[in-house]
Amino acid sequence: MCKHCTDYLVYVSKVGQTDTYRLNTLHPKHTCGRVFNNTSDKSTWVAKLLVRKMKAAHANMSIKNIIGDIRANYSTGISLSRAWRAKQLAK
């Protein structure tokens, strides 16, 4: 369920003891835009993404470039401190 949109609703349930899920309810009308202030993106995940870019000659990426790259390629926003920490881990 989207906390901003009342017309969008999805319910799924796990099937038994397996890794299978079943879609129970779907009301797909979603009119909200993307939300970029995601707090679940961890610095370790961002660091894994940065390692590839830093090996490919972007070793001195600025923090703002890291934030912009994550926002453009993965449609999520990260804080300055999370970007700084990810850069330190990637190095």
LOMITOR-72580 format. One record per atom (N, C-alpha, C): residue number from 1; residue in one letter; atom name; x, z negated, y. Coordinates in nm, 4 decimals. Each point is the difference from the previous one (the first is absolute). Layout:
% LOMITOR-72580
   i aa at        x        z        y
 NUM  A CA        X        Z        Y
...
***
This chain:
% LOMITOR-72580
   i aa at        x        z        y
   1  M  N   0.0845   0.0000  -0.1165
   1  M CA  -0.0845   0.0000   0.1165
   1  M  C   0.0894   0.0000   0.1232
   2  C  N  -0.0339   0.0801   0.0981
   2  C CA   0.0728   0.0050   0.1258
   2  C  C  -0.0593  -0.1037   0.0948
   3  K  N   0.0865  -0.0789   0.0648
   3  K CA  -0.0529  -0.1040   0.0875
   3  K  C  -0.0480   0.0549   0.1333
   4  H  N   0.0309   0.1263   0.0308
   4  H CA  -0.0419   0.0608   0.1258
   4  H  C  -0.1229   0.0897  -0.0156
   5  C  N  -0.0253   0.0485  -0.1203
   5  C CA  -0.1043   0.1002  -0.0227
   5  C  C  -0.1010  -0.0544  -0.1015
   6  T  N  -0.1262   0.0004   0.0349
   6  T CA  -0.1012  -0.0563  -0.0894
   6  T  C  -0.0528   0.1005  -0.1018
   7  D  N   0.0300   0.1289   0.0168
   7  D CA  -0.0509   0.1027  -0.0915
   7  D  C   0.0933   0.0285  -0.1172
   8  Y  N   0.1192  -0.0557   0.0012
   8  Y CA   0.0986   0.0276  -0.1047
   8  Y  C   0.0073  -0.1183  -0.0957
   9  L  N  -0.0153   0.0300  -0.1307
   9  L CA   0.0014  -0.1062  -0.0995
   9  L  C   0.0488   0.0559  -0.1331
  10  V  N   0.0951  -0.0678  -0.0619
  10  V CA   0.0511   0.0383  -0.1310
  10  V  C   0.0138  -0.1271  -0.0835
  11  Y  N  -0.0571   0.0009  -0.1184
  11  Y CA   0.0159  -0.1092  -0.0955
  11  Y  C   0.0554   0.0566  -0.1292
  12  V  N   0.1069  -0.0610  -0.0500
  12  V CA   0.0572   0.0378  -0.1295
  12  V  C   0.0123  -0.1258  -0.0845
  13  S  N   0.0037   0.0203  -0.1302
  13  S CA   0.0191  -0.1131  -0.0906
  13  S  C   0.0966   0.0413  -0.1100
  14  K  N   0.0727  -0.0982  -0.0501
  14  K CA   0.0950   0.0240  -0.1076
  14  K  C  -0.0746   0.0068  -0.1320
  15  V  N   0.0397   0.0947  -0.0859
  15  V CA  -0.0645   0.0194  -0.1287
  15  V  C   0.0776  -0.0780  -0.1057
  16  G  N  -0.0587  -0.1082  -0.0453
  16  G CA   0.0593  -0.0801  -0.1076
  16  G  C   0.1396  -0.0493   0.0318
  17  Q  N   0.0864   0.0016  -0.1004
  17  Q CA   0.1378  -0.0460   0.0135
  17  Q  C   0.0963   0.1167   0.0223
  18  T  N  -0.0502   0.1137   0.0432
  18  T CA   0.0828   0.1184   0.0188
  18  T  C   0.0380   0.0146   0.1476
  19  D  N   0.0788   0.1021   0.0304
  19  D CA   0.0367   0.0314   0.1375
  19  D  C  -0.0925   0.1067   0.0584
  20  T  N  -0.1216   0.0062  -0.0487
  20  T CA  -0.0981   0.0990   0.0432
  20  T  C  -0.1019  -0.0659   0.0925
  21  Y  N  -0.0378   0.0734   0.1030
  21  Y CA  -0.0997  -0.0485   0.0951
  21  Y  C  -0.1188   0.0947   0.0023
  22  R  N  -0.1172  -0.0536   0.0256
  22  R CA  -0.1223   0.0795   0.0060
  22  R  C  -0.0582  -0.0115   0.1404
  23  L  N  -0.0401   0.1130   0.0541
  23  L CA  -0.0646   0.0034   0.1311
  23  L  C  -0.1468  -0.0364  -0.0186
  24  N  N  -0.0428  -0.1096   0.0611
  24  N CA  -0.1375  -0.0459  -0.0144
  24  N  C  -0.0892   0.0498   0.1129
  25  T  N   0.0472  -0.0114   0.1230
  25  T CA  -0.0803   0.0381   0.1164
  25  T  C   0.0872   0.0764   0.0977
  26  L  N  -0.0532   0.1081   0.0544
  26  L CA   0.0731   0.0773   0.0996
  26  L  C  -0.0961   0.0484   0.1073
  27  H  N   0.0233  -0.0433   0.1209
  27  H CA  -0.0675   0.0524   0.1185
  27  H  C   0.1110   0.0549   0.0888
  28  P  N   0.0298   0.1316  -0.0113
  28  P CA   0.1235   0.0533   0.0566
  28  P  C  -0.0002   0.0302   0.1501
  29  K  N  -0.1063  -0.0301   0.0711
  29  K CA  -0.0019   0.0339   0.1422
  29  K  C   0.0871  -0.0989   0.0769
  30  H  N   0.1198   0.0448   0.0380
  30  H CA   0.0954  -0.0851   0.0711
  30  H  C   0.0337   0.0665   0.1325
  31  T  N  -0.0326  -0.0648   0.1086
  31  T CA   0.0178   0.0603   0.1319
  31  T  C   0.1111  -0.0657   0.0808
  32  C  N   0.0658  -0.1004  -0.0541
  32  C CA   0.1063  -0.0694   0.0729
  32  C  C   0.1308   0.0788  -0.0076
  33  G  N   0.0819  -0.0194   0.0999
  33  G CA   0.1326   0.0589  -0.0009
  33  G  C   0.0956  -0.0852  -0.0802
  34  R  N   0.1246   0.0414  -0.0038
  34  R CA   0.1012  -0.0749  -0.0730
  34  R  C   0.0391  -0.1257   0.0773
  35  V  N   0.0399  -0.1003  -0.0730
  35  V CA   0.0482  -0.1240   0.0589
  35  V  C   0.1494  -0.0072  -0.0276
  36  F  N   0.0804  -0.0074   0.1062
  36  F CA   0.1449   0.0045  -0.0171
  36  F  C   0.0661  -0.1363  -0.0081
  37  N  N  -0.0678  -0.1070   0.0358
  37  N CA   0.0637  -0.1315  -0.0050
  37  N  C  -0.0202  -0.0628  -0.1377
  38  N  N   0.0741   0.0521  -0.0952
  38  N CA  -0.0089  -0.0433  -0.1392
  38  N  C   0.1060  -0.1066  -0.0247
  39  T  N  -0.0398  -0.1165  -0.0436
  39  T CA   0.0963  -0.1067  -0.0243
  39  T  C   0.0472  -0.0059  -0.1442
  40  S  N  -0.0504   0.0863  -0.0854
  40  S CA   0.0403  -0.0051  -0.1405
  40  S  C   0.1218   0.0859  -0.0307
  41  D  N   0.0461   0.0809   0.0948
  41  D CA   0.1206   0.0796  -0.0219
  41  D  C   0.1215  -0.0900   0.0119
  42  K  N   0.0690  -0.0204  -0.1083
  42  K CA   0.1141  -0.0903  -0.0036
  42  K  C   0.1274   0.0711   0.0427
  43  S  N   0.0969  -0.0745   0.0494
  43  S CA   0.1251   0.0591   0.0463
  43  S  C   0.0787   0.0605  -0.1163
  44  T  N  -0.0185  -0.0510  -0.1216
  44  T CA   0.0693   0.0585  -0.1149
  44  T  C  -0.0515   0.1408  -0.0299
  45  W  N  -0.1312   0.0219   0.0176
  45  W CA  -0.0573   0.1333  -0.0207
  45  W  C   0.0532   0.0966   0.1056
  46  V  N   0.0044  -0.0441   0.1245
  46  V CA   0.0509   0.0843   0.1082
  46  V  C   0.1486   0.0278  -0.0228
  47  A  N   0.0752  -0.0984  -0.0457
  47  A CA   0.1434   0.0179  -0.0257
  47  A  C   0.0236   0.1056  -0.1070
  48  K  N  -0.0817   0.0017  -0.1038
  48  K CA   0.0136   0.1020  -0.1047
  48  K  C  -0.0191   0.1399   0.0575
  49  L  N  -0.0918   0.0134   0.0945
  49  L CA  -0.0215   0.1292   0.0634
  49  L  C   0.1164   0.0373   0.0910
  50  L  N   0.0578  -0.0992   0.0650
  50  L CA   0.1094   0.0257   0.0936
  50  L  C   0.1310   0.0354  -0.0681
  51  V  N   0.0225  -0.0498  -0.1190
  51  V CA   0.1267   0.0257  -0.0689
  51  V  C   0.0227   0.1499  -0.0140
  52  R  N  -0.1010   0.0726  -0.0389
  52  R CA   0.0125   0.1457  -0.0160
  52  R  C   0.0341   0.0671   0.1320
  53  K  N  -0.0678  -0.0412   0.1071
  53  K CA   0.0238   0.0620   0.1303
  53  K  C   0.1370  -0.0363   0.0547
  54  M  N   0.0437  -0.1232  -0.0228
  54  M CA   0.1294  -0.0420   0.0510
  54  M  C   0.1144   0.0673  -0.0756
  55  K  N  -0.0208   0.0311  -0.1264
  55  K CA   0.1013   0.0735  -0.0763
  55  K  C   0.0094   0.1449   0.0468
  56  A  N  -0.1091   0.0527   0.0524
  56  A CA  -0.0052   0.1407   0.0399
  56  A  C   0.0421   0.0190   0.1465
  57  A  N   0.0934  -0.0802   0.0490
  57  A CA   0.0612   0.0152   0.1327
  57  A  C  -0.0760  -0.0655   0.1138
  58  H  N  -0.0997  -0.0806  -0.0263
  58  H CA  -0.0681  -0.0724   0.1071
  58  H  C   0.0357  -0.1475  -0.0062
  59  A  N   0.1266  -0.0297  -0.0210
  59  A CA   0.0425  -0.1385  -0.0203
  59  A  C  -0.0240  -0.0878   0.1223
  60  N  N  -0.0067   0.0592   0.1171
  60  N CA  -0.0189  -0.0773   0.1225
  60  N  C  -0.1384   0.0200   0.0583
  61  M  N  -0.1014  -0.0050  -0.0834
  61  M CA  -0.1381   0.0125   0.0479
  61  M  C  -0.0345  -0.1202   0.0868
  62  S  N  -0.0658   0.0255   0.1114
  62  S CA  -0.0432  -0.1114   0.0838
  62  S  C  -0.1261  -0.0627  -0.0599
  63  I  N  -0.0284  -0.1209   0.0433
  63  I CA  -0.1176  -0.0714  -0.0491
  63  I  C  -0.1270   0.0762   0.0374
  64  K  N  -0.0043   0.0540   0.1208
  64  K CA  -0.1186   0.0758   0.0421
  64  K  C  -0.0174   0.1266  -0.0830
  65  N  N   0.1101   0.0643  -0.0381
  65  N CA  -0.0090   0.1184  -0.0862
  65  N  C  -0.0517  -0.0368  -0.1389
  66  I  N   0.0413  -0.1152  -0.0491
  66  I CA  -0.0476  -0.0470  -0.1309
  66  I  C  -0.1501  -0.0239   0.0052
  67  I  N  -0.0457  -0.0679   0.1044
  67  I CA  -0.1433  -0.0277   0.0146
  67  I  C  -0.0790   0.1294   0.0121
  68  G  N   0.0489   0.0936   0.0802
  68  G CA  -0.0679   0.1279   0.0158
  68  G  C  -0.0039   0.0809  -0.1277
  69  D  N   0.1087  -0.0029  -0.0760
  69  D CA   0.0067   0.0734  -0.1264
  69  D  C  -0.0978  -0.0567  -0.1020
  70  I  N  -0.0075  -0.1315  -0.0109
  70  I CA  -0.0941  -0.0623  -0.0928
  70  I  C  -0.1429   0.0309   0.0412
  71  R  N  -0.0274  -0.0044   0.1288
  71  R CA  -0.1357   0.0290   0.0487
  71  R  C  -0.0375   0.1462  -0.0257
  72  A  N   0.0922   0.0910   0.0235
  72  A CA  -0.0298   0.1432  -0.0166
  72  A  C  -0.0130   0.0395  -0.1466
  73  N  N   0.0889  -0.0495  -0.0843
  73  N CA   0.0024   0.0448  -0.1399
  73  N  C  -0.0902  -0.0798  -0.0930
  74  Y  N  -0.0274  -0.1264   0.0328
  74  Y CA  -0.0758  -0.0848  -0.0914
  74  Y  C  -0.1262  -0.0578   0.0623
  75  S  N  -0.0301   0.0372   0.1242
  75  S CA  -0.1229  -0.0416   0.0697
  75  S  C  -0.0198  -0.1512  -0.0002
  76  T  N   0.1065  -0.0710   0.0242
  76  T CA  -0.0077  -0.1452   0.0118
  76  T  C   0.0985  -0.0451   0.1064
  77  G  N  -0.0308  -0.1081   0.0641
  77  G CA   0.0873  -0.0527   0.1032
  77  G  C   0.0739  -0.1226  -0.0480
  78  I  N   0.1219  -0.0184   0.0499
  78  I CA   0.0783  -0.1188  -0.0320
  78  I  C   0.0505  -0.0606   0.1300
  79  S  N   0.0309  -0.1268  -0.0043
  79  S CA   0.0472  -0.0694   0.1190
  79  S  C   0.1489   0.0272   0.0225
  80  L  N   0.0473  -0.0350   0.1193
  80  L CA   0.1421   0.0149   0.0310
  80  L  C   0.0866  -0.0841  -0.0932
  81  S  N  -0.0435  -0.1228  -0.0253
  81  S CA   0.0797  -0.0875  -0.0860
  81  S  C   0.0042   0.0508  -0.1443
  82  R  N  -0.1105   0.0564  -0.0475
  82  R CA  -0.0016   0.0533  -0.1359
  82  R  C   0.0887   0.1246  -0.0100
  83  A  N  -0.0002   0.0833   0.1036
  83  A CA   0.0862   0.1185   0.0015
  83  A  C   0.1472  -0.0410   0.0059
  84  W  N   0.0322  -0.1023   0.0804
  84  W CA   0.1376  -0.0474   0.0100
  84  W  C   0.0470  -0.0551  -0.1342
  85  R  N  -0.0840  -0.0802  -0.0632
  85  R CA   0.0345  -0.0596  -0.1291
  85  R  C   0.0181   0.1085  -0.1066
  86  A  N  -0.0850   0.1009   0.0009
  86  A CA   0.0097   0.1090  -0.0964
  86  A  C   0.1303   0.0782   0.0216
  87  K  N   0.0382   0.0197   0.1249
  87  K CA   0.1247   0.0708   0.0293
  87  K  C   0.1196  -0.0790  -0.0530
  88  Q  N  -0.0017  -0.1333   0.0172
  88  Q CA   0.1074  -0.0845  -0.0504
  88  Q  C   0.0074   0.0053  -0.1525
  89  L  N  -0.1159  -0.0014  -0.0655
  89  L CA  -0.0026   0.0088  -0.1458
  89  L  C   0.0486   0.1362  -0.0484
  90  A  N  -0.0368   0.1056   0.0701
  90  A CA   0.0384   0.1349  -0.0411
  90  A  C   0.1498   0.0226   0.0133
  91  K  N   0.0608  -0.0628   0.1006
  91  K CA   0.1450   0.0148   0.0176
  91  K  C   0.0727  -0.0636  -0.1168
***
